[in-house]
Amino acid sequence: MTVEGDLDAALLPEFQLLLDRALTISSHAVVIDLSAVQFLSAEAASTLGPAQERAAGNRLELSVIAGSRAVERALEITGMRALTRPGGPSTGIPAPVALPS
């Protein structure tokens, strides 16, 4: 799934809904591409922990492409930095989902 713009409290419910959907319909892996995100709130970054646990329970790989230093910092502060992988825009995702910016 691809996220663009700011991922803050206003978009958090929609992000969680789309993430839940991605974890339900994916068969092997979920890649969250945050390379076009300008701001990632700590609250939004923290949702990745429970998502990682759910993915593991469903035998899915969950990874994040951070992109900007601001996103990397939010992931670092919340302990979610370990989910990141190098790269550009995600590939291999059957149906990318973009949040409105």
C-alpha angles and dihedrals in degrees: 000000000000124000124194134187121005123349103200138137092292093061098032096098092051091046091051092049092051092045091051089050092050091050090051100047100037119097103194115003145001118212117191108203109204095163091114094046115113097187130021117187119221088239091056092046090051091059088070092072095064089039090055091051091050091047091051090050089053092046092247129138113233119196137164132216104209106187104177131057090237091059092044090052093052090049091048094050092051096044094248096114090102089070093063125103130186120257147081128266113348121260134195096041110134097217117013113209120205124200115220113260 
